[in-house]
């Protein structure tokens, strides 16, 4: 009984540990979707890690990744990215995104 018992339950324990690691260590991407500020600036975050920022006069695109809860690294393309990647803190409450001193409302 000893060896069979150990073998049987060791598989169960390994499965449980892997499951906990898979679901417990990931950060949730709650930025996905379209967010719009009162002055018309739009932030669009896509599942593939790209984003588009649009305001009244220009559009910028780039890549993003969530570093940890409430911190995102953004790297814009072209001249907008000349300063390099930025790490920005944000907060989401309901359908409101607080990002760089601006409040955005989720539209999609």
C-alpha positions in Angstrom: 0.0 0.0 0.0 2.8 2.5 0.8 4.3 2.8 -2.6 1.0 2.8 -4.6 -0.5 5.2 -2.1 2.4 7.6 -2.4 2.5 7.4 -6.2 -1.3 8.0 -6.6 -1.4 11.0 -4.3 1.9 12.5 -5.5 0.3 13.0 -8.9 -2.7 14.7 -7.3 -0.4 17.0 -5.3 1.7 17.9 -8.4 -1.5 18.7 -10.4 -2.8 20.9 -7.6 0.5 22.8 -7.3 0.7 23.4 -11.0 -2.9 24.6 -11.1 -2.3 27.0 -8.3 0.8 28.4 -9.9 -0.9 28.8 -13.3 -3.8 30.7 -11.9 -2.3 32.4 -8.9 0.7 34.1 -10.4 -0.7 35.8 -13.5 -1.8 39.4 -13.5 -5.2 40.1 -14.9 -5.4 42.4 -17.9 -8.2 44.7 -16.8 -7.1 47.4 -19.3 -8.5 45.6 -22.3 -11.0 47.6 -24.3 -11.7 51.2 -25.2 -11.5 54.1 -22.7 -12.5 57.7 -23.3 -11.8 60.8 -21.3 -14.1 63.8 -21.0 -12.0 65.8 -23.5 -12.2 63.1 -26.1 -8.9 61.3 -25.7 -9.3 57.6 -26.4 -7.1 54.7 -25.2 -7.6 51.3 -26.8 -5.9 48.3 -25.3 -5.9 45.1 -27.4 -5.3 41.4 -26.4 -2.2 41.2 -28.5 -0.4 43.7 -26.4 -0.8 46.7 -28.7 -2.5 50.0 -28.0 -3.7 53.1 -29.8 -4.0 56.5 -28.2 -6.1 59.0 -30.1 -6.9 62.6 -29.3 -8.4 65.5 -31.3 -5.4 66.0 -33.5 -3.2 62.9 -33.5 -2.9 59.2 -33.1 -0.1 57.2 -31.6 0.3 53.4 -31.4 2.6 51.1 -29.6 2.9 48.1 -27.3 2.1 47.6 -23.6 2.4 45.0 -21.0 1.2 44.8 -17.5 4.2 44.6 -15.1 2.1 43.9 -12.0 -1.3 44.9 -10.7 -1.8 48.6 -11.4 1.4 49.2 -13.3 1.8 49.1 -17.1 4.8 49.5 -19.3 4.1 51.4 -22.5 6.4 51.8 -25.5 5.1 54.0 -28.3 6.1 53.7 -32.0 7.8 56.3 -34.1 8.6 59.8 -32.8 6.2 59.3 -29.9 8.5 56.6 -28.5 11.7 58.7 -28.6 11.7 59.0 -24.9 11.7 55.2 -24.5 9.3 53.0 -22.6 7.4 54.4 -19.7 6.1 52.6 -16.6 2.8 54.2 -15.5 0.6 53.5 -12.5 -3.1 53.3 -13.0 -6.3 52.5 -11.1 -9.6 51.0 -12.2 -12.8 51.4 -10.2 -15.9 50.1 -11.9 -15.9 51.5 -15.4 -13.5 54.3 -14.6 -9.7 54.3 -15.4 -7.5 56.7 -13.6 -4.4 57.1 -15.8 -1.7 59.8 -15.7 -4.0 62.3 -13.8 -6.9 61.8 -16.3 -10.2 59.9 -15.8 -11.3 57.7 -18.6 -14.7 55.8 -18.9 -14.8 52.4 -20.5 -16.9 52.5 -23.7 -16.2 49.0 -25.1 
